[in-house]
């Protein structure tokens, strides 16, 4: 290879690596089960202030999220609880939950979703019902996160999804809440880029946290993808499983992150950051993401990279 070509290749690789570390700078995590041992482990490598989202589980009382949020706050992280509004039995229950989250756990941001419950347990059928209620602001919430679906939703049409997202964003803004979009996890970087570009083309410029699965066993990924209706990129995942990063049967999201980081570096995606679903364990996910954020990466093929320990 001529020296000039080699130099150009080295420059391109350096630029790609830099774009990955920049993209990873503001990553967040999401956890369903989060014990004291998990939080202690996260303190060993996660930057202070990292947002950690707490999934709502329909079989648990809504108030149960408060203890995990308190522990996260005490450890120096930002707790971002999910509010699955169909699980909330009354306005009193919602007010009690918000009071405890804000007063005891320093929560200022929540992810408001309808939830998977078929019939509401109380007065709230959709996320916009809570956003428009005024209760979030009354109890000190300053930012609301809303859900986005780059590959669509198994039970809701793309047009209805787009209208609902725009309506929730507008309602939040009108009530004085900052807005951020957090997406369902996806394995297809091109689909994610196309979806965000369409958002920007329609005038929606809110920050987007791009959902993807952290390092996880392939069988676990398939199970979660089937459960959550992530069908199109699931097909690609299984069809091209040999191209995934395998560490004792585990796949990492490097092949999704690299093209997203390169697209983000052009500026056409606006304000974006990665959001990792910790299907393979919150500590393992956080450790991998923190190492990538710190630049401990080696580009090892056309669309991915390897994360090396510090």
C-alpha positions as CSV (number, residue, x, y, z in Angstrom):
1,X,0.0,0.0,0.0
2,X,1.4,3.4,-0.9
3,X,2.5,5.6,2.1
4,X,-0.2,8.2,1.3
5,X,-2.9,5.6,1.2
6,X,-1.7,4.1,4.4
7,X,-1.7,7.5,6.0
8,X,-5.2,8.2,4.8
9,X,-6.4,4.8,6.2
10,X,-4.8,5.6,9.5
11,X,-6.4,9.0,9.6
12,X,-9.8,7.5,8.8
13,X,-9.4,4.9,11.5
14,X,-8.5,7.5,14.0
15,X,-11.5,9.6,13.1
16,X,-13.8,6.6,13.4
17,X,-12.4,5.7,16.8
18,X,-12.8,9.3,17.9
19,X,-16.4,9.4,16.7
20,X,-17.1,6.3,18.8
21,X,-15.7,7.7,22.0
22,X,-17.6,11.0,21.5
23,X,-20.8,9.1,20.8
24,X,-20.4,7.0,23.9
25,X,-19.7,10.0,26.2
26,X,-23.2,10.4,27.5
27,X,-24.4,6.8,27.5
28,X,-27.2,5.6,29.9
29,X,-28.2,2.2,31.2
30,X,-31.5,0.5,31.9
31,X,-32.1,-2.1,34.5
32,X,-35.0,-4.2,35.6
33,X,-33.4,-5.8,38.7
34,X,-30.9,-3.6,40.5
35,X,-29.6,-4.6,43.9
36,X,-27.1,-3.0,46.3
37,X,-24.3,-5.2,44.9
38,X,-25.1,-4.0,41.3
39,X,-24.9,-0.4,42.4
40,X,-21.6,-1.0,44.3
41,X,-20.2,-2.6,41.2
42,X,-21.3,0.3,39.0
43,X,-19.5,2.8,41.3
44,X,-16.2,1.1,40.3
45,X,-16.3,2.2,36.7
46,X,-19.4,4.3,35.8
47,X,-19.0,8.1,35.7
48,X,-20.9,10.0,38.4
49,X,-24.1,11.4,37.2
50,X,-24.7,8.6,34.6
51,X,-28.4,8.1,34.0
52,X,-29.7,4.7,35.1
53,X,-33.3,4.0,34.0
54,X,-35.4,1.8,36.2
55,X,-37.9,-0.4,34.4
56,X,-41.5,-0.5,35.6
57,X,-42.7,-4.1,36.3
58,X,-46.4,-4.6,36.3
59,X,-46.2,-7.3,39.0
60,X,-44.6,-4.9,41.5
61,X,-46.2,-2.0,43.2
62,X,-45.3,1.3,41.6
63,X,-43.8,2.6,44.8
64,X,-41.2,-0.3,44.8
65,X,-39.0,1.7,42.4
66,X,-38.3,4.3,45.1
67,X,-35.8,2.2,47.1
68,X,-33.7,1.5,44.0
69,X,-33.9,5.2,43.0
70,X,-32.7,6.2,46.5
71,X,-29.7,3.9,46.4
72,X,-28.7,5.2,42.9
73,X,-29.0,8.8,44.0
74,X,-26.9,8.1,47.1
75,X,-24.3,6.4,44.9
76,X,-24.0,9.5,42.8
77,X,-26.0,8.4,39.7
78,X,-29.1,9.9,38.2
79,X,-32.1,7.6,38.7
80,X,-34.7,7.8,35.9
81,X,-37.7,5.7,36.8
82,X,-40.2,4.5,34.2
83,X,-43.8,5.6,34.9
84,X,-46.0,2.9,33.3
85,X,-49.2,4.9,33.6
86,X,-51.7,2.0,33.1
87,X,-50.3,0.4,36.2
88,X,-51.2,3.4,38.4
89,X,-54.4,3.0,40.2
90,X,-55.3,6.6,41.0
91,X,-54.1,10.2,41.1
92,X,-53.3,9.7,44.8
93,X,-51.0,6.8,44.0
94,X,-49.2,8.8,41.3
95,X,-48.8,11.8,43.6
96,X,-47.4,9.7,46.4
97,X,-45.0,8.1,44.0
98,X,-43.8,11.4,42.6
99,X,-43.4,12.9,46.1
100,X,-41.2,10.0,47.2
101,X,-39.1,10.0,44.1
102,X,-38.4,13.7,44.1
103,X,-38.0,14.2,47.8
104,X,-36.1,11.0,48.7
105,X,-34.2,10.1,45.5
106,X,-33.6,13.5,43.8
107,X,-35.5,12.4,40.7
108,X,-36.1,15.2,38.2
109,X,-36.7,13.2,35.1
110,X,-39.0,10.3,34.4
111,X,-39.7,8.1,31.3
112,X,-43.5,8.1,30.8
113,X,-45.0,5.2,28.9
114,X,-48.4,3.6,28.7
115,X,-47.1,0.2,29.7
116,X,-48.1,-3.3,28.5
117,X,-51.2,-3.7,30.7
118,X,-54.2,-4.2,28.4
119,X,-56.6,-2.3,30.6
120,X,-55.7,0.6,32.8
121,X,-55.7,0.0,36.5
122,X,-56.8,3.6,37.1
123,X,-57.5,6.9,35.3
124,X,-54.5,6.9,33.0
125,X,-54.7,5.1,29.7
126,X,-51.8,6.7,27.8
127,X,-48.6,8.6,28.6
128,X,-50.1,11.9,27.5
129,X,-52.7,11.7,30.2
130,X,-50.0,12.0,32.9
131,X,-47.9,14.6,30.9
132,X,-51.0,16.9,30.6
133,X,-52.1,16.4,34.2
134,X,-49.7,18.9,35.7
135,X,-48.7,16.5,38.5
136,X,-45.1,16.0,37.2
137,X,-44.2,19.7,37.4
138,X,-46.1,20.1,40.8
139,X,-43.7,17.6,42.4
140,X,-40.5,18.9,40.9
141,X,-40.1,16.9,37.6
142,X,-38.4,19.1,35.0
143,X,-37.9,16.7,32.1
144,X,-40.0,14.0,30.6
145,X,-38.7,11.2,28.4
146,X,-41.0,9.6,25.8
147,X,-40.7,6.4,23.9
148,X,-39.7,6.1,20.2
149,X,-39.9,3.0,18.0
150,X,-37.4,3.0,15.1
151,X,-38.8,-0.3,13.8
152,X,-42.4,0.3,14.7
153,X,-44.6,-1.3,17.3
154,X,-46.3,-4.8,16.9
155,X,-49.7,-3.4,17.8
156,X,-49.6,0.2,16.7
157,X,-49.4,1.6,13.1
158,X,-46.4,3.8,12.2
159,X,-48.7,6.8,11.5
160,X,-50.4,6.5,14.9
161,X,-46.9,6.2,16.6
162,X,-45.6,9.3,14.8
163,X,-48.7,11.3,15.7
164,X,-48.5,10.2,19.4
165,X,-44.9,11.0,19.7
166,X,-45.4,14.5,18.3
167,X,-48.4,15.1,20.5
168,X,-46.6,14.0,23.7
169,X,-43.6,16.2,22.9
170,X,-45.8,19.2,22.2
171,X,-47.9,18.6,25.4
172,X,-44.7,18.4,27.5
173,X,-43.3,21.5,26.0
174,X,-46.5,23.4,26.6
175,X,-46.5,22.5,30.3
176,X,-42.9,23.6,30.7
177,X,-41.2,20.2,30.6
178,X,-38.0,19.5,28.7
179,X,-38.3,16.5,26.4
180,X,-36.1,13.6,25.4
181,X,-36.9,10.6,23.3
182,X,-35.7,7.1,24.3
183,X,-36.0,4.4,21.7
184,X,-36.9,0.7,21.9
185,X,-33.8,-1.4,21.3
186,X,-32.9,-2.2,17.7
187,X,-30.1,-4.1,16.0
188,X,-30.2,-2.3,12.7
189,X,-28.2,1.0,12.6
190,X,-29.5,1.9,9.1
191,X,-33.1,1.7,10.4
192,X,-32.3,3.9,13.4
193,X,-30.5,6.5,11.3
194,X,-33.5,6.6,8.8
195,X,-35.9,7.0,11.7
196,X,-34.0,9.9,13.3
197,X,-33.6,11.7,10.0
198,X,-37.3,11.5,9.5
199,X,-37.9,12.9,12.9
200,X,-35.6,15.8,12.1
201,X,-37.2,16.4,8.8
202,X,-40.6,16.8,10.5
203,X,-39.1,19.4,12.9
204,X,-38.7,17.2,16.0
205,X,-35.3,18.2,17.3
206,X,-35.4,16.8,20.8
207,X,-32.4,14.8,22.0
208,X,-32.7,11.0,21.3
209,X,-31.3,8.3,23.4
210,X,-30.8,5.3,21.0
211,X,-31.7,2.0,22.6
212,X,-29.6,-1.0,21.9
213,X,-28.8,-4.2,23.8
214,X,-25.6,-4.3,25.8
215,X,-23.4,-7.4,25.8
216,X,-25.8,-10.3,26.0
217,X,-26.1,-14.0,25.1
218,X,-27.5,-14.3,21.6
219,X,-30.3,-16.6,22.8
220,X,-31.3,-14.0,25.4
221,X,-31.4,-11.3,22.7
222,X,-33.6,-13.4,20.5
223,X,-36.0,-14.0,23.5
224,X,-36.2,-10.2,24.4
225,X,-36.6,-9.2,20.7
226,X,-39.5,-11.6,20.3
227,X,-41.1,-10.4,23.5
228,X,-40.8,-6.7,22.5
229,X,-41.8,-7.1,18.9
230,X,-38.4,-6.1,17.4
231,X,-38.9,-8.3,14.4
232,X,-37.1,-6.8,11.4
233,X,-33.8,-6.4,13.0
234,X,-34.2,-9.7,14.8
235,X,-34.3,-11.4,11.4
236,X,-31.1,-9.6,10.5
237,X,-29.5,-10.5,13.9
238,X,-30.2,-14.2,13.4
239,X,-29.3,-14.2,9.7
240,X,-26.0,-12.6,10.3
241,X,-25.2,-14.0,13.8
242,X,-21.7,-15.0,12.6
243,X,-20.9,-11.3,12.2
244,X,-21.7,-10.5,15.8
245,X,-19.0,-10.2,18.5
246,X,-19.1,-13.5,20.4
247,X,-17.4,-13.9,23.8
248,X,-18.5,-17.2,25.3
249,X,-21.8,-17.0,23.4
250,X,-22.2,-13.3,24.0
251,X,-22.8,-10.6,21.4
252,X,-21.9,-6.9,21.8
253,X,-23.4,-3.9,20.1
254,X,-20.2,-2.7,18.4
255,X,-21.6,-3.3,15.0
256,X,-24.6,-1.0,15.7
257,X,-22.6,1.7,17.5
258,X,-19.9,2.2,14.9
259,X,-22.2,3.3,12.0
260,X,-24.3,5.3,14.4
261,X,-21.3,7.1,15.7
262,X,-20.1,7.8,12.2
263,X,-23.5,9.2,11.2
264,X,-23.7,11.3,14.4
265,X,-20.3,12.8,13.6
266,X,-21.7,14.4,10.5
267,X,-24.2,16.3,12.6
268,X,-27.3,15.1,10.7
269,X,-28.7,13.2,13.6
270,X,-28.7,16.1,16.0
271,X,-28.3,15.5,19.7
272,X,-28.1,11.7,20.2
273,X,-26.6,9.4,22.8
274,X,-26.6,5.6,23.4
275,X,-28.9,3.9,25.8
276,X,-28.1,0.3,26.8
277,X,-30.6,-2.3,27.9
278,X,-28.8,-4.5,30.3
279,X,-30.2,-7.9,29.3
280,X,-26.8,-9.4,30.0
281,X,-26.6,-7.9,33.5
282,X,-26.3,-4.2,34.5
283,X,-22.7,-4.5,35.8
284,X,-21.4,-6.2,32.6
285,X,-23.2,-3.7,30.4
286,X,-21.9,-0.7,32.4
287,X,-18.3,-2.0,32.4
288,X,-18.3,-2.6,28.6
289,X,-19.9,0.8,27.9
290,X,-17.5,2.6,30.3
291,X,-14.5,1.0,28.6
292,X,-15.7,2.0,25.2
293,X,-16.4,5.6,26.4
294,X,-12.8,5.7,27.7
295,X,-11.4,4.8,24.3
296,X,-10.3,1.3,25.0
297,X,-11.4,0.1,21.6
298,X,-9.7,-1.5,18.6
299,X,-11.4,-1.3,15.2
300,X,-11.4,-4.9,14.0
301,X,-13.6,-5.1,10.9
302,X,-15.6,-2.9,8.5
303,X,-18.4,-2.1,10.9
304,X,-17.4,-3.0,14.4
305,X,-14.8,-2.9,17.1
306,X,-13.4,-4.7,20.1
307,X,-13.4,-3.3,23.6
308,X,-10.2,-4.0,25.5
309,X,-10.0,-3.7,29.3
310,X,-8.3,-0.6,30.6
